[in-house]
């Protein structure tokens, strides 16, 4: 399986995008100085992930995402609604780390 990231140019701005892949992983999300909440990853890329959760998240909030076998990773909630959301990682994950959580 090969997973790749790419740069897209949008006018004068460079916008990083990375191909997302279905994921199967349970993790925990903890807002800075807050409580932890279990989340289920739905997709993942080097630059972010999708998740589902019973706990509502506030767009723009910063949190730590703890994936199995990985140190807590800093992320920002970029969207949330109806029990699902998306995170943007503060630093990209290495492609080998992403492949570890890809479903199948």
C-alpha positions as CSV (number, residue, x, y, z in Angstrom):
1,X,0.0,0.0,0.0
2,X,1.4,3.4,-0.9
3,X,0.1,6.6,0.8
4,X,1.3,10.0,-0.5
5,X,1.0,13.6,0.4
6,X,0.9,16.5,-2.1
7,X,1.0,20.2,-2.3
8,X,-1.8,22.1,-4.1
9,X,-1.4,25.7,-5.2
10,X,-4.4,27.9,-4.8
11,X,-3.7,31.4,-6.2
12,X,-0.9,32.9,-4.2
13,X,-1.3,30.5,-1.3
14,X,0.1,27.1,-0.9
15,X,-2.3,24.7,0.8
16,X,-1.1,21.4,2.0
17,X,-3.5,18.5,1.5
18,X,-2.9,14.8,2.1
19,X,-4.8,11.8,0.9
20,X,-7.1,10.4,3.6
21,X,-7.6,6.7,4.1
22,X,-10.2,4.8,6.1
23,X,-8.9,4.1,9.6
24,X,-9.7,1.7,12.4
25,X,-8.3,2.9,15.7
26,X,-9.6,3.9,19.1
27,X,-7.9,6.9,20.6
28,X,-8.4,9.4,23.3
29,X,-8.7,13.2,22.9
30,X,-7.8,15.5,25.8
31,X,-8.3,19.3,25.6
32,X,-5.4,21.2,27.1
33,X,-6.0,21.1,30.9
34,X,-9.2,19.1,30.3
35,X,-10.6,15.6,30.6
36,X,-10.1,12.8,28.2
37,X,-12.7,11.4,25.9
38,X,-12.6,8.2,23.8
39,X,-12.8,8.8,20.1
40,X,-12.9,6.4,17.1
41,X,-10.8,7.4,14.1
42,X,-12.8,7.2,10.8
43,X,-10.0,8.3,8.5
44,X,-6.4,9.5,8.7
45,X,-3.7,11.2,6.7
46,X,-0.3,12.7,7.5
47,X,-1.9,16.1,8.3
48,X,-5.1,15.2,10.1
49,X,-7.9,12.7,10.8
50,X,-11.6,12.3,11.0
51,X,-13.2,10.9,14.2
52,X,-16.5,10.1,15.8
53,X,-17.3,10.8,19.5
54,X,-20.2,11.2,21.9
55,X,-18.6,14.3,23.4
56,X,-19.1,17.6,21.5
57,X,-16.0,19.4,20.4
58,X,-15.6,23.2,19.8
59,X,-14.2,24.1,16.4
60,X,-10.8,25.9,16.9
61,X,-10.0,24.2,20.2
62,X,-6.6,22.6,20.7
63,X,-6.3,19.1,22.1
64,X,-3.9,16.1,22.5
65,X,-4.8,13.0,20.5
66,X,-3.4,9.8,22.0
67,X,-3.3,7.0,19.4
68,X,-2.3,3.5,20.5
69,X,1.5,3.1,20.6
70,X,2.1,6.8,19.9
71,X,2.9,9.8,22.1
72,X,0.1,12.3,22.5
73,X,-0.1,14.4,19.3
74,X,-1.2,18.1,19.2
75,X,-4.2,18.8,17.0
76,X,-6.9,21.4,16.3
77,X,-10.6,20.7,15.8
78,X,-11.3,22.0,12.3
79,X,-14.9,20.9,12.1
80,X,-17.5,19.1,14.2
81,X,-21.2,18.2,13.8
82,X,-23.6,15.3,14.6
83,X,-21.0,13.3,16.5
84,X,-18.3,13.5,13.9
85,X,-15.4,15.8,13.4
86,X,-12.0,16.5,11.9
87,X,-8.6,17.3,13.3
88,X,-5.6,19.1,11.8
89,X,-2.3,17.9,13.3
90,X,0.1,20.6,14.6
91,X,2.9,18.5,13.0
92,X,2.5,16.0,10.3
93,X,2.7,12.3,11.1
94,X,5.3,10.3,9.4
95,X,3.8,8.2,6.6
96,X,4.8,4.9,8.3
97,X,2.8,6.0,11.4
98,X,-0.2,6.7,9.2
99,X,0.0,3.3,7.5
100,X,-0.2,1.7,11.0
101,X,-3.8,3.0,11.5
102,X,-5.2,2.5,8.0
103,X,-8.1,0.1,8.0
104,X,-7.6,-3.3,6.4
